[in-house]
């Protein structure tokens, strides 16, 4: 099963006998705003225009639990997540396409959660909404209630101890920007640096300038150079389990299964007892 879909393929699928459910997950972690300018509002952007039939899903409220000791975007309550997906029209036998504003991180978080909870057919629109050349609508759809019942465990999940162990026994990739991995800057979390043994692999290097993923063979070569090949067990983390999901998606495009440490650096660094490595080397 492909993990991504092109805009032209989506047009064809929407006209087919079993059209997919569309989820709009536009979201940004932080945006530099001029004084007095309002913060990013995914719902407002959705209301201004979305792919016809798409249902808006709020990442912070539906695809994550409350921020706290488990990180900024911990796993959501599974029952609540399932209810939100059913309200959006998600059923087990219906394909699901997730898209965002083009960065791909938020869409990947939705993709990963649906895969982790057992949905068999979910893909991300490659390039997000900017890749869509069809019409947009402002009407908010009212889909029929879906029947999706989440069953966690269908995709790999790591906790802090599992990530620490994998950094020694397999390949643990840090999907954040290199300067955060090295500990040169840390704009959000308590301390900068990385999990000892983790390798720097910014997820931004997995896409072309237009936001679309690089070809599968190029991604496979990149990850193979980092040791993610053959029978190696692979895990990914980031700041709070969002951009890391995008790297897991890139690995899936390359044909490499990987687990996600959802708590990521926001959870790891919140505990002063956990070790922190700085600099360019895994250590």
N, C-alpha and C positions, 0 to 999 in steps of 0.2 A: 504493500500500500504506500503510495507516494505521500510524503508529508507536506508538500506544497502544491499549489495550483496556480497556473497563470491566469491572467484576466481573460484571455481568449477562451481558455478551457472552461472558466467559470460561466461565461456566456452560454457555451454549449450545454453545460450541465444544468443551468437554470431552465433551459428549454427542453430538457429531457424528461423521461417518464417518472423519475424520482428526484426532483429538484432538491438541492441542499437547503438546510436552515442556515441563515446568515447571521453571524454575531459581529457587531461593531464594538470594538474594545479600544476606542481612541483614548489615549492616556499619555501623560508625560510626568516623569519623576520630579523634575524641576525645570523651570524656564526663567531665564534672565528677563526681568520685566522693568520697564521704565517706571519711575515713580508714579503711583496712582493708577497704573494699568492693572486690570483685574488678572487673577491667576488663570492658568489654562483650565478650561471647562469642557471635558469631553462630551458631556450631554448637550451643551450648547452647540458644539460643532456638529454633533449628530443631528440636532434639530434643524440646523441650517442646510443640511443635505447629506443623504446617505444612499447607499446602494438600495434599490427598491426591495422592500421586504425585510431588510436587515433590522434586527432588534439590538438596542443598545445594552451593553453589559458594563457595569462600573467595576473596574479592576479592584479598587481599594475596598469596596463593600461586598462584592460577590465572588471575587477570585482570590481573596486573602482574608485572614482573620485580623483581629485588632492588633496593632503594633504593640510590642512589649518585649519580654525577655526572650521570646522565640524569634525575634527579628522584626523588621519593619513590615514585611509581607509574609507572615506565616501562613500555613495551610488554613483554608477556611473550614468552618464547620461543614462536614460532609453532607449532612442532611439538608442544611441550608443551601449549599451549592447545588445539590440535586434539585431542590425546589425551584431555584432560580433558573436552572437549565430547562426544566419542564415548562415554566412560565414563558420561556423564550421559544418554546416549540420543539425542543430537542427530544427526539425519540431514538431508541436503540437502533432501529432499522433505517433511519434517515441520515444521509451524510450531513456533516457540519463543516462550514467554511468560516474561519475566523479572520477578521482583518482589523487593521488599525490605521493610523495616519501615515504610515510608511516606514517607520523605524523598525517595526516588526517585533519589538520586545513584548509589548502587551498582548499582541495576537498569539505569540509563542507561549505566553503564560496560560492563556485560555486553552490552547492546543494541548499543552502538557497536562493540565488538570483533567481535561476530558479523557486523554489517553490514560492517565494514572488511575482514573476512576472507571475505566473499562469501556469507553466508547470505541467501537471498532473502526469508525470511518470519520476521521476529522483531519482537516488540512488547513494550512495558512495561505492566504492570498499573497503570493510573492510580489513584493513591492508595495503592498497595502493599497489604500484608496487612491494614491496618485497613479497607480498603474491602470485603474479602471477608466475605460473610455466610453462607457455607456451612460445612460441618463442617471440623474440623482433625483431623489424625492424627499419631501419634507414631512409627508404623512407618517404618523407613527402606527405601525401595523399592530394588529391584535391576533397573534397566531393562536391556533388551537393548542390546548394543553398537550405537551409531550408526555412520553412514558418512560423517559430515561431514569434508571435507578443506579446511582453510583455505587460501584464496588471497588474500594481502594486496593491498590497493589498491582495493577496491570502493568505499570511502568516503574522503573527504578527510583527509589527514594533514599536519600542519605540523611542521617542526623549528624550532630557534631562529632560524636565518637566514630561513626562510620566514615566520615570525611577524613578524619585524622588517620585512621587505619589505612584507608585507600591511598592516601598520599605516600605511603611507604610500600604498599603491596601492589599497587596498580598505577594508574595515571589520574591525577586530580588536576583539572584545568581551572584556572582563575580567569573568568570572562571579563573582568573589569579592565579599565584603561591601565596601561603599563605604569603610569606614574602613581596610581593608587596601589597597585601590586607592590611596587618598590618602596612605598611608604613616603614618597616625596611630598604628596599632598593627600589630605583626607577631608573632603568638604562636608561629610555627613556623619560618619561613625566616630566612636570614642577614640580610636587610635588607628594609625595607618599601618600598612604592611600586608602580609599574607599568611595563610596557613603553612607552617613549615612542610616542605616537600612538594608544595603545589607549583605548577608551571604556569607562567604567564601566557595567556592565549586570548587577547581581546576579541570579543565577539564582533566588533566593528570590522575586523579583518576578514570576516566571512562573507561580506557583501560587496557588491560593486558600488560605484558612486550613486547609482539610481536607487539603491536600497534593495535590489534583488540579490538573491544568493548567487555566489559564484557557482560555476558548473560542478557537478558532483565529483568529477575526477580531480578537480583542483582542490576541493575541500578535503577529499580523501588523502591527497598528497600532503596537505598542510598538517592534518592530524596525525598522519603516519610519522611525519618528521618529529612530532612531539611525543611519539611513543604509543599513540592510540591506534594500534594495529594488531593483527593476528588475534591472539586470545587475551589480550590485556583487558582488565576490567577498568572502565572509564567512568569518572564522575566529574561534575561541573559545579562550581559555585560562582557567585558574583557579589553584589552588595546586599541584595534582599530577595533573591530568587526570581527576578524578572528577566534581566538580561542573560542570566544563566540559562533560563529556559530557551532563549533564542539560540544559545550555543548548543544545547541539547538538540534543538531542531536542526541546526546546521550539521551536527554529527549524524542525525537521522537521514538527512539528504545524502550524506556521504556513505550511508549504509553501515554506520557504527552505532550500536546501542550504547546509551550512557544514562547514568543516574544523576538526579539533581539534588543538591543539598539546598533545600528550600530556605532554611534559616540564614545561610550564607554568612558573609562577613558581618552583617548587622547583628546576628546572633553570636557568632564566634567572638567578636571583639568586645561584646558587652560583658564577658566574664574575664576579669583580670587574671584569673588563674590559668587561662588558656595561653599557650605559647604563641608568640608573634615573631615572624621573620621579616626582615627588611632588606632592601637591595635587590639586585637583578637575579641573584641565585636562589634556587629553591630552598637550600639549607636543610 
